[in-house]
């Protein structure tokens, strides 16, 4: 088994290394397409002992899965802190480019950094330092045109992913979580290993061109949204760091950039092939604030 594992999500390279000699895990299947090599942007060290730090004050609670603590410049996340056999501590260095993961029970059943939300929480905090944001969305590369279909659980992201997967020239980047970045004046979207029910997770990326916010409907209909409404919808469908004032400021600035530079719409749809044809026809139209398509 390798002592060090590297993977790249959204052109961000993460390296995981055991600091105590143990190396008895492999990345799970969803991470396999993301295995890469090169210089790491994020370093995660693994330890089979208690963290040598005070945790400070709990400032955000996402029970029963995790909670966020801060003590001055020190920050940590307690993961599965209501389940002693699974408990682990993710301790961040000041700029969130390095972190250490401590397993409270060295003989526990899941001594594995990929078990639970650890890697996603690591990425969320790093992204918030000026690097990007994760959006609850299905992402499609349609012949080089990136389309984001955002919605909360049950909105139909996996249904759309399965429908697009049958469309010629389309590739599904993810059916549940998409990473969005603003790099050198270009807004780009990337697949992630954190898939939904349809289990799509591609390591590819594409330039983002359109954003659709999902809702169920009796017919397929596309309605343009204002920038203000789009920012609110992005906040509702994303994973920003509510526990971090600087991170929230960056995230809101990125949402504003998305809402003002990318055409945003509400998409009500029927869960059948007709919605794909509706979207394609609408994409061929000249964008306008009053545009509306319905079938």
C-alpha positions in Angstrom: 0.0 0.0 0.0 1.3 3.5 -0.8 2.6 5.7 2.1 1.5 8.8 0.2 -1.6 9.3 -2.0 -2.2 12.2 -4.3 -5.3 13.3 -6.1 -6.5 16.3 -8.1 -10.0 17.8 -7.9 -10.7 21.0 -9.8 -6.9 21.4 -10.6 -6.2 21.4 -6.9 -3.7 18.8 -5.9 -4.0 17.1 -2.4 -1.4 14.9 -0.9 -2.2 12.5 2.0 0.6 11.0 4.0 0.8 8.8 7.1 3.0 10.5 9.7 3.3 7.3 11.9 4.3 4.7 9.3 0.9 3.1 8.7 -0.3 2.9 5.1 -3.1 0.3 4.9 -5.7 2.1 2.9 -6.4 2.8 -0.8 -8.6 5.6 -2.2 -12.2 4.3 -2.7 -13.5 3.9 -6.2 -15.0 7.4 -6.6 -11.6 8.9 -6.1 -9.8 6.6 -8.6 -10.3 8.9 -11.6 -8.8 11.8 -9.6 -5.5 10.1 -8.7 -2.7 12.3 -9.9 0.9 13.3 -9.3 2.7 16.6 -9.0 3.2 19.4 -6.4 0.6 19.5 -3.7 -1.6 22.5 -3.0 -3.0 20.9 0.2 -1.1 18.6 2.5 -2.9 16.3 4.9 -1.0 14.4 7.5 -2.4 11.3 9.3 -1.8 10.5 13.0 -2.8 7.7 15.3 -2.9 9.7 18.5 -4.6 12.7 20.1 -4.0 16.2 18.7 -1.5 18.2 20.7 -3.7 21.3 20.9 -6.6 22.9 22.7 -9.8 23.1 20.7 -11.1 26.5 21.9 -14.7 27.5 21.4 -17.3 25.7 19.3 -18.5 28.2 16.7 -20.5 26.0 14.3 -22.4 22.8 14.8 -23.4 20.4 12.1 -24.4 17.6 14.4 -24.4 14.6 14.5 -21.6 14.5 11.9 -19.2 17.4 12.7 -18.6 20.6 14.6 -16.1 23.5 14.0 -13.9 24.9 16.8 -11.6 28.0 16.9 -9.0 29.2 19.3 -7.4 32.3 18.1 -5.8 31.4 14.7 -6.1 27.7 15.4 -9.1 25.9 13.8 -10.3 22.3 14.0 -13.2 20.1 13.1 -14.4 17.3 15.3 -15.9 14.6 13.0 -18.3 12.0 14.3 -17.8 13.4 17.8 -21.0 11.5 19.0 -19.5 8.2 17.9 -16.4 7.3 19.9 -15.3 4.5 17.6 -15.3 6.8 14.6 -14.1 10.1 16.2 -11.4 12.0 14.4 -10.0 15.5 14.6 -9.1 17.6 11.5 -6.7 20.3 12.7 -5.9 23.2 10.2 -2.8 25.2 9.8 -3.4 29.0 9.6 -3.8 29.3 5.8 -5.7 26.0 5.4 -3.0 24.7 3.0 -2.0 22.1 5.5 -3.9 20.1 8.0 -3.5 17.1 10.3 -6.1 14.3 10.8 -5.9 12.6 14.2 -7.8 9.3 14.8 -9.0 9.2 18.4 -9.3 5.4 18.4 -6.2 3.9 16.8 -7.9 0.4 16.8 -11.2 1.7 15.5 -13.0 0.1 12.6 -12.5 3.0 10.1 -9.0 4.3 10.3 -9.4 5.8 6.8 -9.2 9.5 5.8 -11.7 8.9 3.0 -14.4 7.6 5.4 -17.0 10.3 6.2 -16.8 14.0 5.1 -13.1 14.7 6.0 -11.8 15.3 2.5 -14.8 17.4 1.5 -14.5 19.6 4.6 -10.8 19.9 3.9 -11.5 21.2 0.4 -14.4 23.5 1.4 -12.1 25.4 3.9 -9.2 25.6 1.4 -11.5 26.8 -1.4 -12.9 29.6 0.8 -9.4 31.2 1.0 -9.8 32.6 -2.6 -9.9 29.4 -4.6 -13.5 28.4 -5.4 -16.7 26.9 -4.1 -18.6 23.6 -4.1 -22.2 23.8 -5.5 -24.9 21.2 -5.0 -25.4 20.6 -8.7 -25.3 18.3 -11.7 -22.7 19.5 -14.1 -22.8 18.8 -17.9 -20.2 19.3 -20.6 -22.3 19.6 -23.7 -19.9 19.7 -26.6 -17.5 22.0 -24.7 -20.3 24.1 -23.2 -20.5 23.9 -19.4 -24.0 23.9 -17.9 -24.7 23.8 -14.2 -28.0 22.4 -12.9 -28.2 23.4 -9.2 -30.7 22.3 -6.6 -31.1 21.0 -3.1 -31.7 17.3 -2.4 -34.6 15.9 -4.3 -34.6 18.6 -7.0 -33.8 16.2 -9.8 -30.1 16.4 -10.3 -29.5 12.6 -10.6 -32.5 12.4 -13.0 -31.1 15.0 -15.2 -27.6 13.4 -15.1 -29.1 10.1 -16.3 -31.0 11.9 -19.1 -27.9 13.8 -20.3 -25.8 10.7 -20.2 -27.9 9.4 -23.1 -27.5 12.6 -25.1 -25.0 12.7 -28.0 -21.9 14.9 -27.3 -22.7 15.3 -23.6 -20.5 14.2 -20.7 -21.7 14.2 -17.0 -19.1 15.7 -14.7 -21.1 15.0 -11.5 -24.7 14.4 -10.5 -24.4 16.0 -7.1 -21.4 18.3 -6.4 -19.6 20.6 -8.8 -16.5 22.6 -7.9 -16.5 26.1 -9.5 -13.5 28.4 -9.8 -12.6 31.8 -11.3 -9.2 31.5 -12.8 -7.5 34.1 -15.0 -10.8 35.7 -15.9 -12.5 32.5 -16.7 -15.2 30.7 -14.8 -14.7 27.0 -14.8 -16.6 24.0 -13.4 -15.2 20.6 -12.5 -16.5 17.2 -11.5 -15.9 15.8 -8.0 -15.8 12.4 -6.4 -18.8 13.3 -4.2 -21.5 11.8 -6.3 -25.2 11.4 -5.8 -27.6 8.5 -6.6 -26.6 8.3 -10.2 -22.9 7.9 -9.2 -21.3 10.2 -11.8 -18.0 11.7 -10.9 -15.5 12.9 -13.6 -12.1 14.5 -13.1 -12.7 16.7 -16.1 -13.5 20.4 -16.3 -15.1 22.8 -18.7 -15.8 26.6 -19.1 -19.1 27.4 -17.4 -21.7 29.1 -19.7 -25.1 28.7 -18.1 -26.6 28.0 -14.7 -30.1 26.5 -14.2 -31.8 26.3 -10.8 -34.1 23.2 -10.7 -37.7 22.9 -9.8 -40.3 20.3 -10.6 -43.1 21.2 -13.0 -46.0 19.8 -15.1 -44.2 21.1 -18.2 -40.7 22.1 -19.2 -40.1 25.9 -18.7 -37.1 28.1 -18.5 -37.4 31.5 -16.9 -34.5 34.0 -16.6 -33.5 35.1 -13.1 -32.2 38.5 -11.9 -28.6 38.7 -10.5 -30.0 39.2 -7.0 -32.2 36.2 -7.2 -29.3 34.1 -8.7 -27.0 35.1 -5.8 -29.6 34.0 -3.3 -30.1 30.7 -5.1 -26.4 30.0 -5.3 -26.1 30.6 -1.5 -28.9 28.1 -0.9 -27.4 25.5 -3.2 -23.7 25.7 -2.1 -21.4 24.7 0.7 -19.9 28.0 1.9 -18.0 28.3 5.3 -20.6 30.0 7.5 -18.1 29.7 10.4 -15.5 31.8 8.6 -16.1 35.5 8.0 -13.3 36.0 5.4 -14.3 32.8 3.6 -17.9 33.9 3.5 -16.9 37.3 2.0 -14.9 35.5 -0.7 -17.8 33.1 -1.4 -20.3 35.9 -1.8 -18.0 37.8 -4.1 -17.7 34.7 -6.3 -21.5 34.2 -6.3 -21.8 37.8 -7.5 -19.3 37.2 -10.2 -21.2 34.1 -11.3 -24.6 35.9 -11.2 -23.4 38.8 -13.3 -21.2 37.0 -15.8 -23.2 33.8 -16.4 -26.7 33.6 -17.6 -28.9 32.2 -14.9 -32.4 30.6 -15.2 -35.0 28.7 -13.3 -35.7 25.4 -15.0 -39.0 23.6 -14.2 -39.0 20.2 -15.9 -40.7 16.9 -16.5 -38.4 13.9 -15.8 -38.2 12.6 -19.4 -36.1 13.1 -22.6 -38.2 16.2 -23.5 -36.3 18.4 -21.1 -33.0 17.8 -22.9 -34.5 19.0 -26.2 -36.0 22.0 -24.4 -32.6 23.0 -23.0 -30.9 22.5 -26.3 -33.5 24.6 -28.2 -33.2 27.3 -25.6 -29.4 27.3 -25.8 -29.6 28.0 -29.5 -31.7 31.1 -28.9 -30.2 34.6 -28.6 -30.0 35.3 -24.8 -32.3 38.1 -23.6 -33.7 39.1 -20.3 -37.2 38.3 -21.4 -36.4 34.9 -22.9 -38.7 32.0 -22.0 -39.0 28.5 -23.4 -41.8 26.1 -22.6 -43.1 22.8 -23.9 
